[in-house]
Amino acid sequence: MSLDARTIGTMYPHRDPQMLERIIIPQMEHRIQLVKYWEIETEENILEIGCGQGDCTVTLANAIGEKGRVTAIDPASLDYGSPYTLGQAQAHLKASPVGERIKFVQADPVAFLESTNEHYTTAVIAHCIWYFSSPSALVQLLHALGSRADRICIAEYALTATDPRSVPHLLSALTQASMECRKPASKSNVRTVLSPAAIRQIAGASGLGLLREQTFVPVEGMLDGVWEVGAVMDEAYVEEIDLLGRGCLGRRSSIQCLSYYQEFSDILDNYKLNFKPELSDGIPALQERVANRVYDLLTSNGGLYIKIGQAIGNNAALLPAPMQEKFQKLFDDAPQVPYTVVRAVLRSEFGRDPSGPEGVFEEFEEQAVASASIAQVHRAKLRSPDGNGPWVAVKVQKPAVSKQVEWDLGAFRVVMWLYENYLFDMPAYFIVDFISDHLRRELDFELEAQNAIRTAKFVASEPRLADRVYIPKVFPEYTTKKVLVAEWIDGVRLSDHAGILKLMGETNRRGTTVQSRLPFPPKPLIGGVSSIMDTMLQLFSAQIFEWGWVHCDPHPGNIIIRPHPQKPTYPQLVLLDHGLYVRVSDEFRHQYATLWKGLMTMDFDAVKDVAEQWGIGTPDLFASATLMKPVSFKGEDARAEFIKLNQYERSVLLKERLKSFLTDTDKMPKALVFIGRNMRIVQGNNQMLGSPVNRIRITGSWASRSLAFNPDLSYRQRMREYVGYLGFLLATFTIDVLFWTSKVKQWVRYRLGKTAEGFEDELERTMKGFAKDNFGIEIADSAFTG
């Protein structure tokens, strides 16, 4: 196939030779690249989706020869487009030497396919996915094409910039997409900015398999970026944002979003300007300044920006130490909204005041008992004929959150792209859709009620937990998408360190103050803090390895310890806040259990196999992050090499190590982000209470047992797993020896009046040294806390 850009360009409408040379020929050179890669053959019958003015159409028509045909579809009207309308461009191409090979159709592609039975050798979707109304439109199209074309060829801009000059193009596209999602029935150009990974995922879900793919760097002279940047710089665009803001949310959201972009861009420029080898000594101070500015930016915007910051903070150990410290502060209590706002929400949801003669509740306490980024909790009393209705917790969503959610997630999308492609040059954008989806789900309190009910059923079905764990009853009849009513539970929050120790009859070695105002039982509860942590680890291990249903926010404020209602001398763990869960597949549970068993039994081949299946290139770092203790497969010590590096070289090393960590983000299970958070917080809880239990052994036991007692195993497989389980039990002996040695040292240090380090403290100290010396990662003191 011989294709010449100049020959094809002359067939395309142009005003003068300058336009041909400067604009048309570069466009055709890029299309020729695509057509050659797709191996378009003569005499093919091609269906082109989103043909526009026909630049790809005329290239395809030249490739297929006289006996080939191209049916080019576009839903836009013939008077759309500039400098030539679709009608003008199509008329010009129809009069060209290849005009007889082309059939133009103005129609919705799915509707067109439903109206004809014609079969095509190739369907082409070239640089038009961004202009689809939504991802679901692509899903519908691929489903429709599945049986009508032998193959589908797709070309779209990747969300990475191979040249700094490409950054404005991608940012402008992301900006447009984040605004258009707020406009009902939007018909703007850029609406659905999908990454290559997202396109592959949608194609896979439509029953299509990937044959091959390749990345092309566009030739010089491509004007797509110029057009998109020009669109967002136009005064009319800013005015449109203001009008949209007034119509939907008031001016706040639109101006807030633009201010956020402007401030973050300034922070990025400052970082890039000062992150240089010759300024190495000033990098720690630079990181401190950037951390403070990013923190102030998130907290000043509030609402979902706090949640987004927390999502980033879940993996803060990969960030510079100053950012780790700052992002951990985002988990502190948020300011309360006034009662007048709460009253307005309840009136909107129920049509009545919170209390009063016609109120929803018999009593409603105006002062919130707790406040978080998206909601706050009030205590109330349900109505009953005898006046003895139960006390309940009323969780009320802050109204600004739902109004701003899509704006905020759009900003999050842009920021994560900048984080990956401009600031730190590390994988981050691949997780945006997963996190955004779960943040949206967290705003649906009806879904949270269903989560609580589901978890309660799981707990009741597990004899080892049914009596030790309690999930507060929810009241669906009083629950809406913005209001959740659940049983009120009195007890001591795990975050009340001194209160927990007093409840369990243990010595408060830190001298902290009891926060709980509830009356304590006359005698300490049986089992000590070790029984609390044992229950907690059993619960979350069951969620990960048995149920595949994982609570992702087990921080100390979401756990209450109370005397068991039927056995008041024993403690019972009450789990709150069921808004954020992840489901994991049976395959993932098996892989994760295999990983833990391999780590415990030193079967590093099994660990490396799981890492490879998940697209992870550094099993050492992966294993260390999983156990939260140092693991080295090669026995190498990079400390001497690392100490020689300056601050700039250490930062560059960190980037390179993390790039090698995630070699294929498509393979990595996204749930690991939240499961890793769960694991880290549980470790922090154990550490806070003095490391009363061997966290690693308990978690590993559940992993190994889930493999050995899998009901789907054949007899031979079960016997093999039983033998492996016995090997695991022998392997845990070493870990138990280390744990109890640590306990003895802890007791001796306490008796000598010194700081008594627990097992988790020792692991944290060695883990921090290992991460710094082998991977260039500085882990802050708060990285292991919840």
N, C-alpha and C positions, 0 to 999 in steps of 0.2 A: 504494500500500500504506500503510494507516494502522495504526500500531502504537503502543500506549500502555503505558508501563512500569507504571503503577499497575494498569491492567486486567489485564495479563498477570501481574503480581505477586500479585494476589489469587487466581489459579489455583494458585499455588505454595504448598507447605505452609509455614505460619508459625504461631508460638504466639500472637502478639498484635500490635496495631497498631504498637508500637514496633519490633518485629522487621521488620515489613513496610517501615516507613519507613527504618530505619537500615541494613538488610542486603539485603532482597530487591529493592527498587526500584533501587538502584544497580547491582546485578547485571544486572537486566533492561535498564537503559538502555545498558549496555555491549554486551549481546547484540543489542539493536536496532540499534546502530551497525554491528555486523558484518553482520547480516542485510540491512540496507539497502545496504551497500557491495557485498555479494555479489549484489544484485539478484535475490533469491529471488522467484519469481513464483507466482501462484495455480495450483493443480492440478499442482504439481511432485510427483515421486516422489523423496523425499530419503532418503539413507542417512547417518545420523550415527554417527561412530565415537567411542567414549569418552564416552558421554552422561552418566555419573555419575548425580547426582540429578535431572537433566533440566532445568536452567535454560535451556540453549540449545534443548533439545528443545521446550519449551513455546513459546518465541519463534518457532521455525520453524513449529510447528503453527498458530500464529496467522497467520503470513505466507502459508501455502499455501492457505488457504480450505477450504471444506467438501469439495471434491473432491480435495484433495491428501493425500499420505500421507508420514509420517515413520517410518522403521524405525530405532530407536535401539538401538545395540549397546554393551554394556560387559562386559568379561570378569570383573569383580568379582562376588562372591556377593551375594545379596539382603540379607544381614545386615551388609554393610559400610557404613560411613559414619556421620557425626554432624553435627548433632544428630538428623537423620533418616536412617535406613538407606535403601539403594537401594530395598528392597522397600516401605517406607513411602512414600517420595517417589513412586515409580512408581504405587502404588495410588491415591494422592491425585490425580495428574495424569490417570490413566485415568478418574477420576470427575468430572473437570472438563468444562467445555463443549467443549473440543477433544480430549477423551480418545479419541473414536472415530477420530481422524486419526493416532493414535500406536500403534505396535507396538513393545514393548520386548523385547529379546532378550539373554539372559545367555550370551555365547559369545565365543570368540576370533574377532576379525573376519576373519582370513584363513580359518579353518576354516569360518566361516559362509558366506563368499563361495564356497568350494568346494562347499558343500552346496546352493546354489541357483543358478538361471539367470536370476534377475530382473535387469533393467537399470534403472539409476537416472539421473535427469536431473542430480542433483548429489550429490556425496559431501562431507560436512562433517567436518573434523577440528579441533575448537575447544578450545584450551587443554588438550590432553591428551598432547601429544608428550613433554613432560617426564616423563610417567609410563610411557612405553614401557620395556621391559626393556633395550633397547639400540638403537643406530642401525640395526642390521641388521633389527630388527623393523619399523622404518619403511620400510626398503627393500622388505621382503617385502609389506607392506600396499600400498604404492604400485604395485608390480608387479601385485598382485591386482586393484587398483581400475582399472588402466589401461584395460581393455577392458569394464568393468562400469558406468562412469559417464561421462557426457558431459563433466563438468568436476569438479575437486576444489577445494574452498575450505578454506584453512588459516588458522587464527589461533593465534598463540603469542606469549608475551612475548619481546620482543627483549632482548638482553643489554646494554642501555644504559638509563641512568636519566635521564629528562627532569626529574626532581625529586629533590633529595637524600633525600627521605623514601622513595624507592624503592630506595635502595642496600641497606638491610638485607634486603629481599625477594630481590634477586638474589644477594647474598652467601650467604644461607641456602640457596638452591637449589643454588648451586655447591658449597657445603660438603657438602650431602647427597649430591650426585652423586659427589663425589670419594670419599666413604666407601662408598657402595653398590657402586661398581665393585670393591671388595675383598671383597664378600660373595657367595659362590656362591649361586645361586638366590634372589637378593634379591627381595622382593616389596614393598619400601618404595615410597612415593609417587614422590619425585623421583629418577630414575635416569639419564635421558638429556637433559641440558641442551644443546640445540643452538641455535646462533645462526641468524638468518634466512639468512645466507650458506650455512651448512651444510645447512639444509633445502632451499634452492634447488639446491645441488650434488647432494644425494641425489635430488631430484625429476628433475633433468636426467639423472642416471645411470640413472633408471628409465624414460627415454624421454618424459618430460613436458616441456612448454614453458611458460614463464611468460607468462601473459596480462597481468597487472597486479598491483601491490602498493601498499600504503599503510600508513603508520604512524599508529596511533591512540593518544592519551594517555588511559588509563583514567579514568573519572569518579571523583569523590570518593566514598569509601565502599566501594570494592572491598576485599575481605577476604583475597584470596589471599596477599598479603604477610604479613598478621597470622598466618595459619595456618602458613606456612612458617617464619617467624621463631620462632614459638612452639614449633615442632617441635625446632629445634636448641637452644633455650634450656631445654628440658625436662631435668630431672635424669636421667631414664631414657635420654635420647639420649647424654649423656656417659658414662653407665655402659655403654651398648651399645658405644661406641667402645672403652672399656677392655677389654671382653670380647672384642671382635673382635681387638684388638691382642694379647691373651694367646693367643688361639686360633691366629692366623696367624703373628705375628711376634714375640711377646713384647710387653711394654708399650711398647717404645721407639718403634715407628713411629707408634702412635696418639697418644701423648703428645707426641712430636716434632712431629707435624703440627699439633696444636692449639697447641703452644708457638710454632711458626712463625707461625701465623695471628695469635696474640696479639701477638707482637713486631712483625710487619710492620704490623699495625693501629696499634700505638703509633707507629711511624715515620711512617706516613701522617698520623696526627692531628697530629704535631709539625710536619710539613712544611706541611700546610694551615693550621695555626694561625699560622705565622710567615711564610707567603708572602703578604705584603700590600704595597700601595704605600707605606704609611707606614714599613715596615721594609725598604725597598729596600737600604739600605747593608749590612744584615746578611745578604742573600741568599747571597753567596759562602760565608760561614761556615756558613750553614744547609745549603747543598749539600755542604759538606765533612763536616758531622756526619752527614747522611743517607747519604752515600757510605760512610763508615766503618761505620755501623750495618748497612747492607745487606750490605756485604762480610763483616763479622763473622758476620752471620746465616747467609749461604751457606756460609762455610768451617767454621763450627762444626757444621753439619748434615752436611757432606761428601757423598760419593757423587754421586748424580744432581743434587743441588743445585748442585754445582760445574759439571756439564754444562749445567744450566739457566742458570747465571750466564754460562757461556761463550757460550751461544746468544744471550743478551742482549748480551754483550760483542762479538759479531760486528758489531753495529750501534751500538757505543758512541759513535761520533762524533755521534750525534743526542742524546746525553745531556750534562748539564753536565760541564765539564772534570774536577772531582774524581771523578765517577763513571767517566769514561773511564780515569783513572789506576788506580783501584781494580779495575775489571773486568778490565783487562789482566793484573793479578797472578793472576787465576784460572787463567791458562794455565801457571803454574809447576808444577813437579813436586809431586805429592801424596805424603803419608806412605805408607809401606809397611805392609801387614798382616804379622803375624808368620808365620814358616814353618809353625807348627802349623796356622794357618788355611789356608794354601796346601795343605798335606798333606791336610787334611780335604776340601778341594774335589776334589783329584785322586782320593782314595779313593772319594768319592761318584760321580765321573764314570767311573772305570775299574775300581773295585773292588780297586785295588792301591795300594801306597805309590809315591811318585815314584821311589825308587831302592831298592837292596838286591837280594838274590838273586831275589826275585819281583817286583821293581819294574817300573814302566812303562819307565823309562829306565836305561841302564847307569850314567850319572852324572847328578846333578841338583844344581846349585848353590843352596844355601839362600838366599843373599843375592840379592835381586832386582837386576837391572842398570838397571831403570827402573820408575817407578811413576806412574800417572795416576789420574784420578778414579774410573774404573770398573774398572781392571785393573792388574796389574803383570807384568813380564816377567822370566823366569828363563832362565839358560843351562843346557842339558842335552845329553846325548849319547845318540843312539838306539842300541839294541841291534843287533848284527850277529854272524853266526857267527864272523867273524875278529876281532871286538873293535875294528874300525875304523869303527864307525858314524859318520854325520855329526853334527856339532854343530848344534843347533837352538835356536830361540827359542821358549819356552813362555809363552804369554800366558794368565794365569789371572784370571778375573773375581772381583772381591771379593764375597763372598757377601751382604753386606748390601744391595748394589745391587739385585739382582733381587727381594729381599724388599720393598724400599721403593719400587720404581719407580712403582706406581700411586698410592701416597700422594703421592709427590713430584710427579708430573705433575698430580695434582689440585690440589696447592698452587700449582704453576706456573700452572695455569689461572686460579685465583682472583687471583693476584698480577697477571697480565697484564690481567685485567679491571679491577682496581683502578688499574693504571697508565694504562689508557685512559680510564676513566670517572670517576676520582676524583683521581688524583695529577697527571698531566701533561696529561690531556685530549687525547691524541694517539693515532692508530690503532696498535693493537698486538695486540688480541685475535684479529684475523683470521688470524694466523700460528700460533696455538697448536696446532691440530690437525696442521698440517704438521710443525712442529718436534717435537711429541710422538711422531708416527709414526716420524720418523727417529731419535729418541733410543731408542725401543724396538728398532728394527732394529739399532742399534749394539750392543745387548746380546746379539745372536745371533751367536756366533762362527762357526757353520756358514755363515751368510750372508756373513760377512766373508771366509771362505775362498773362497766362490763369487765374490765381488767381485774378489779378487786374481787368480783364474784368468781371469776375464773381461777384466780390465785387461791381463794378460799377453798374451792373444790379440790385443787391439787393438794393443798395442805391437809385437808380432811382425809384424802386417800392414802396418805403416807403415815403409817403407824409410828415411825420414828419421830414425827414432827407434829402430829395431830393435837397432842396435848401440850406441846411446848411453844407453839406459835399460834397467834390469833390475828385474823384479818377483820378489821371493824366492818360491821354490817352497813351496807349502803341502803338508801331509801329511794328507789327509782322513781316513785311517784312525786318526789320533791326535787328531782334532778333534771336539769336541762343542759344544753351545750355550754352554758356559762355559769351555772350554779350546781354544786354538788353537795348533797346532804348525807352525812354518814354518822354512825354511832360515835358519841363522845367517850373517850377513854381517859381515865385518870391514871397517872403513873409518872415515872421519872424518865425524862428523855436521856438517851445515851450521851448526848452532848453535855449533860450536867455531870461532869466527871466526879465531883465530890458527892453529889446526890446518889449516884450509882454505887460508889464505894460504901456510903453509909447504909444504903438499902441492903447491900450484900454482906455487911459486917466486916469490911476490909479496911486496912490502914490507908489513910490519905497522905501519901508521902510527898505530894507536891504542895500541900497546904492550900488547895483551892477551896472556894466558897460554895456551899450548897445553894443552888438556884431554885429548886423546887419548893413551893410553899405548901405542898400537900402533907398531911400527917403521915409519918413513917410508922410501919408496924412495930410493935413492942420488941420483937426479936428479929435479928437479921434473917433474910431468906436463905434457904439451904442451897449449897452448891458453890457459893462464891462467884466472882466474876468469870471464872473459867467455865461455869455452866452457861452463862450468857453467851460467851464467845463460841462455845461448842455448838449451841443451838443455832447461832447466826451462820456459822460456817456450814453446818449440816443443811440449813435452809437454802443458802445460795448455791451450794454444790448440787443439791437436788434439782434446783431450777436449771442449772447449766447442763448437767450430765444425764438427768432423768426426764425432766419435763420439756426441755427445749423452750422454756418460757421464763425470761430473765428480767427481774426488776433492775433497772439501770441507775437508780439514785438512792443507794442505801446509806446516805450520809447520816451522821449521828442524830440530826434533828428529825429524821424520819423513822426512828426506832424508839419505842417506849418500852420500858420494863415495869411490870406491875406484879403484885402478888396474884397467883393463880386464883380465879374466883372460886373454884371448887377445892383447891388445895392451897390455902393461903400461906403456907410455909414455904412454898416453892415459887420460883420466878416464872413468868410467862413473857415471851417476846411479842410485842405488837408492832406490825409493819404498816407504815402509813404511806400515803402519796403514791398512787398506782397509775400515774399519768404516763410514765415512760417505761415501756417494756419492749424487748425485741424477741421475736420468734426465731429459733434456729432449727435448721433441718436435721433429720436423723443422720445424714451424711456428715454434717458439721459436728454434731455431738460425738460421733464415732471418731472423727479426726482429732477433735480437741481432747478426747479421753486418751487416744493413742499418744498424742503429744505429751500429756502429763505423765502417763505411764512410762514412756520412753525417757523422760527427764528423770524420773524417780529411779529407774533401773539402769541408768547410764547407757540406754540403747540409743546412741546418737544417730545411727542409721535411720531409725524410725522417726526421730526428730527432724532430720534433714529431709526425709521423704515428705512429711507434712509441710514443712517450710516450702519445699519445691512446689507442692500442689497449690499452695496459697500465694505463689509468686514472690516469695521472700528469699533474698539472696545472701543474707548473713544469719545463719542459724544461731550463732553465738549470742548476738544481740537479741534475737527473737526469743531464745530460751531464757535469757536473763530477764527480759521484760515479762515473760510469762510467770516465772517463779518469783520474780522480784528478789533474786539473789544471783550473784555472779556465776556465770557458766562459760567455760572456754573449752572448745573442742580440740584446739591445736596446741594448747599449753604454751602459747606465745605471750610474751609480756611486752607490750608496746610502750611501757612507761618511759624508758630511757629516750625513745624516739620522740615521744610527745612533749617531754619537758623541754626539748631543744626548740620547740616551735614558739613563735610569737603569737599575739592575740589574733592577728589577721589569719595566720596560717592555721591556727586551731579552728577558727570559724569555717575556713574553707574545707578543712579535713572533716568537720562535722557534716557539712553539706554532702561531701562525697560519700561518707559512710552511710548517710541516710538514703542517698540515691541508690546505693547498692543494697540497702535493706529492702526497699520496695522495687523489685525489678519488673513486676508485672501487676499493676494495680487492678487490672481486670479480674485477676484470679483471687485477689485478697477478699475474704469474707468481710463485708462492711460491718457486720455485727461485732467484730473484734473491737471496734472503737468503743462501744458501750460495755462490752463484757470486760475489756481491760479496765475501764473506769470502775466497774463493780468490784473487780479484784483489788484494785489499788485502795479503794475506800475501805473495803473489809480489812485489808492489811492495816490501814491507818487506825481503824477501830480497835483492832487487836493490840496495836502498839500503844494506843492511848491508855488502855487498861493494864499495861505492864506485860504484855505478851503472855497471858495466862495459858494459852493453848498452842499446840504445834500446828499452825495454819497449813503448812506445806503438806504434812502427813495426812491431815483430815481431807484436804481437797484431793490429794493424790489417791486416797483410799476410795473416794466416791468415783473417781475416774476409772480406776482399775476394776472396781466392782461392777460398774456399768457395762464394761466390756465382757466380764466373766459371766454375768447373769443376764445377758441379752436373750430374751425369749425367742428371738428369730434364728438363733444359732442351731446348726445341726449338732448331732451328738458328738461327732468328731471335733467340730469347731469348739464346742463347749468344753470338752476335755482339755483341748489345747489352751483355752483361756483360763481354765481352772489351774493348770500348771503354771501359767504366766502369773496368775494372781498370787499363788504361793511364793513365786519368785519375788513378786512385789513386796509381800509381807516381810520377807527376809531383808530386802533392800531398805525398808523403812527403819530397820534397827539402827543403822548409822545415823539417820536423821534424828531418831529419838535420843540417841546418845548425845548428839550435839545440842539438842533442845534442853535436856535435863542438865547437862554441863553448864549451859547458859543460865538455867534457873538457880543452880548452886552458886555460881559467881554473882548473880544478882542479889541473892540473899546475903552473901558474905559482904558485898559492898555496902548493902543497906545497914548491916550490923556495925560496920566500921564508920558509918556516918558519911559515906561517899554517895555520889550519884549512882543509882542502881539501874544499869542498862539491862533491858529485856532482850529476848531473842530477836524481835523485830528491829530493835535499835541497832543490834550488831549487824543484822542483814542490811539495814539501810546504810550504815557507815561503810561497810565493805562494798555495797552496790555503788555508792557514790564514787568511791575510789576507783572501782573497776570501770565505771562508765567514763570517768575523766581520763584515766590512763590509757584505756584501750580504744575509746570511741570519740574522745574529745567532747563529751557531753558533761556540762556542769549541772548537777542536780541540786536544786535548792532544798532547804530544810522542809518546806511545805509540800514537796512533790508527792509524799506518801500519805498525806492527811486527807480526810474527807471534807 
